[in-house]
């Protein structure tokens, strides 16, 4: 259980963005509307984000998602997750910005609170885990200043997020640190294919 008092203190300077703009080409259907445990991945991600701040947006197609919350659309369409992060930071009212991919259903609010706490403590431009097989840029905290970095990269035709971390102050949360804090790297298991989806459903027997 996370401490609501901590959340209340965070709410004023933290915004959260659910990245839901992916094409879901390998899945064959829109991942945002897949159901686990009786709720869609979109609803689940928004609930987790809402546990750490009241400032929550969806980054994706407004026509598709407007019925579910406030929506921000990419300024640079079809540029992948970096385009979504850029759009989020461009519109954000907050200094600290949590990005959460819609297809990470095993990440919980307790870890998101931990991530934001580390971001606040370090003051780094990016706070990101390197665990579960690599960087986790779609469950990370970006300060407002990362907008300029993303803007320059997109203008240069570069869409890769991980390559930007070496050029900015980055608080890297190692896998050993995560485990020591009581978190499993397995939480970063995302859902890209029907096989991933089938395995995930085994963890959510109430899937509707």
N, C-alpha and C positions, 0 to 999 in steps of 0.2 A: 504494500500500500504506500503510495506516495503521500507526502505531507501537503495538504491543501494550502496551508499557510505559505509554504514555499511557492506554490503555484500562483497564489494571489500576488506575491511580491514580484514574480516574473512577468505577469501578464502585461504590464504597461510597456515594457521594452523588448518583448519577444513576439514575433509573428511566426506562424507556421503555414507551410504551403504543401498541399498534397499534390504531387506530380502525377497527373493522370492523362497526359497528352500522348503517350506512346501509341504506336500503331497496332501493337499486339499481334504482329504478323505470324510469329511462331506459334502462338496460342490458337489462332484461327477465329477468335472472338474477343470482344472487348473485355480486358481483364478487370476493369473497374466494376463491372456488373456481375462478375462471377460471385457465387455465394459460398461462404464458409461459416459454419456454426450458425446458420440461419440469417446471416446478414451479408451484404455485398462487401467486396474488398474496399470499395470507395467509402461506404459508411464506417467500416471498421477503422480505416486510416484516419478519417475525420474525427472519430471518437478518441483515438489515441492522441491526435494533435490537440484536440480540445481539452485534454487532460493537463496540458502544460501551458496553454494560453487561450484567451478568448478571441484572439486575432487569428482566425483561420480562413484560408482561401484555398480554392482548387485552381490548379494551373492546367488548362486544357481548353477544349472547344466549348464556347459559351452555349451554343445551341444544344449540346449534349448534357451539360452539367448545371445549367442555370437553376434548375429546379431543386438542386441539392445544396446550394450555398453560393457564396460570392466567388466569381470566376475571373481569372486573369488569363488572357490569351498571349501566345508568343508574339514577340516583335519580329523575331527571325524564325519564320515557320520552317518545319522539317529539318531542324538542326539538332535534334536529339535532346537529351536531358540538359545540356548546357544552355540551350535556348530557353528551356523552362525556368532554370535557375535565374538566368538573366532577366526574364520577364517578371519573375517574382520580386527580385531585388529592385527593379525599376519602379515597382508600384508599392513597395513595402513602406509602412510608416515606422518601422522598428529598426533598432541597431542590430539586434540578434535575430537571425532568421533560420528557423529549422526547416530543412527540406526533407520530405518523406515520400518515397515512391509508393504508389498505390499497391504495388505487388509485393510488399514486405509484411505479410500478415502476422509474422511471428515476433516482430518488434513490439515491445509493450511500453506503456507510459513510464514505468519505473526507469527503464533505460533512457528514454527521451529526457527525463528530468536530470539524469546523471550527465548526459551529453551536454545539455544546456548549462549545467553547473560547471563543467569543465571549461566550456567556452567562456563563461563569465570570469572564472578564476584566471585563465591563461591570458585573456585579452588578444588572442591570436585572430588573424583574419578568417581562418578556417579551422574548425575543430571536426576531425574525421577519424573514424576507426580504420585500422588496417588489420583486418581479421576475417575469418571465414573464407579465406582464399584470395584476399586482395583488398584494395581500397573499397570503402563503402561511401562514395560521394553522394548517394541518394538517400542517405540517412545521416545527415551531417548538419552542422551549424555554420552559416556564413554571415560574417558581419557585412554591414551595408557597403563598405568600401570594396567588396569583391565585385560589385557591379561593374566598375571600370575595367577590372581584369577580364571579366566575361565579355564585356562589350568589345574590347580590343581583340580578343581571341576570335570572336564571331566575325568581326569585320575582316580579319585576316583569313577567314575561311577555315579556321581550326575549331573543331567541335569537341575535342577530347578534354575531359575535365581533369583527369588524374595528372596530366602533364603540367597543369598550372600550379600544383601544390608546391613544387620545388622553387617557384619564383616568389612565393609569398610566405608570410609567417604562418605556419601550420602547426596546430596542436594535434599530434598523432597519438591516438589511443591504440596501443598495441594489444594483440590478442591476449597476451599474458596478463595485462592490466584488467582487461574485461573479465577474464576468468577469476582473477583475484577479487574483483568487485562483485562477484556472484552472478555474472551474465554468461550465457552460452553463445559462442560464435555461430551456432546453428540458427540463431534468430535472424541472421541476414540471408537465410535461404529464401530466394525469391521465386516467383512463378512465371516461367517463360514459355513452357511447353505443356501440352496435355499430360505428359508423364509427370511433370512437376505438380500439376494440378491434382492428379490422382493420388500422389503421395501425400499432398497437403490435406486432402479430405480424410485421410486416416487419422489425422490429429484433431479433426473437427467432426466427430460422429453425428452432431446435430445438424450437419449441413442440410440446408433446404433448397 
